[in-house]
Amino acid sequence: MLIIPAVDIKDGKCVQLVQGMPGTEQVIIDDPIRAAMKWEEMGASTLHLIDLDGALGTGTNFHIIKEIIRSLSIPVQLGGGIRTREYAQKLLDIGVERIIIGTMAIKNPEIVQKLSREYGSDHIMVAVDSKDSKVLIKGWTKKTTMEAPSLARLFEKKGAGSILFTNVNVEGLLKGVDIKPLKDLIMAVKIPIVYSGGVTSIKDIKILKKTGVRGVVIGSALYKGKIDFKEALKYEDP
């Protein structure tokens, strides 16, 4: 299991939102490039990078993303606002290890197959974000009628190399994890699942490790000091 710190960028700054809602910024760091470099220096083996402006359709932080990729030697998985094949290719071409696509994949599952064939499945991660058992799109602003396990099975067939599952019910609340939806998803597919949402303590990490999840993304709990990153890394598989 990988322990993956998150850097979310909004308005050019590293922020942490509650359940992805603009206006709920709880942590603001002026220099996201420095924040990303800090996690590598502390031992991170992968970085989770989200362009919140892209996800919300209010702009892009491409120049910062490019600089982060240039500054790090560890792999970066990146999501937020990847809504065209051209932009997906642009990100992969500058060195993003894994692009995380959500809305575009749900609207057009064939794009997953095309990108996987062109760049390799390992570089294509599909975001399946769920609230009240229903999948969300457009930066979590729109709820669909689809459920995560059936959607994940479809993307597995289309060639996705992995799934990022965010349980929006607990995201950013710092109240712990709810693993039932995650277990249902892990049972539904064979490809790796990376989990995000509500990871608040080392106890949560221990619980998640037992599920067989491939990685755990941690955001607010790291920035607020509720989880010591060095302690969390003890649960990362070599």
Disulfide bonds with the S-S distance in Angstrom:
none
